[in-house]
Amino acid sequence: MIQTLISSKTRIKLLLKFFLDGETRSYLRHLETEFGESTNAIRLELNKFEKAGMLISEHEGNRKYFKANDQHPLFQDVKSIVRKYIGIDWIVEYVAKRLGELKQVYLTGSIANGIDSQIIELIFIGEINEEFLHELCQKVEKQIQRKIQYKVLINTQSFDKLFEESDAKFILLWEKT
């Protein structure tokens, strides 16, 4: 879907990297290693995003770090498009909101790190019917054409323990209000 609007694969990778959660920071050489692309192609796209005001940069030592500009007027729109591309909107609307005693949903794994993947890794926190969750996830998988892998934790204390023991990145997708 997004490939028809944006033909540059490098640009799509950068959008995922920086706009999925808006807090990610990275520098050129790290992106080169992560994407497996030339620094020149990445540098050109970073410069375009920075010139448009979509990314901001700061120097630390000899590295120039980039981050999404959350003050840019299109920040929320781009973030929404990236989340729709991944399928997060389907997960929130058709899974999270239909599970009774669900407290929170977190994204983890490759996608949480801004790397496109056919597998969406989630953590559901709450006392929920896992059979119903499995059915909902199967329906959503067909819509978004990605596999959903998940772990269910009963309470936030279990998540806190997992969070402390892990180097993984977790992005809060949904929280019961």
ZIBEL-V6727 format. One line per field, one symbol per residue. phi: phi as a letter, one per 20 degrees, with the letter a starting at -180 (. if undefined). psi: psi as a letter, one per 20 degrees, with the letter a starting at -180 (. if undefined). A space follows every 50 residues. Layout:
# ZIBEL-V6727
phi->???
psi->???
This chain:
# ZIBEL-V6727
phi->.fffeceeffffffgffedfcndfcbcgfffgffemcfffffggfgffff ffnfddcbecmeddedbfefefgegfffgfffffgfoffffffddgfdeg efdbcdebngffendfbedddccddqecefffgfffffffgffelceddb cddfbffffgffffedefecdfebbfd
psi->ghhhhohohgggghggghigiiipqrrghghggghkrqhggggggggggg hijhqqqqpocjqoqqqqniiphjghgggggghgghjhhggggifgiiof kpgqpqpaaghhjjppqipppqppprnrohgggggghgghhhgilqpppr ppphrhhgggggghiqiqpppohqpp.
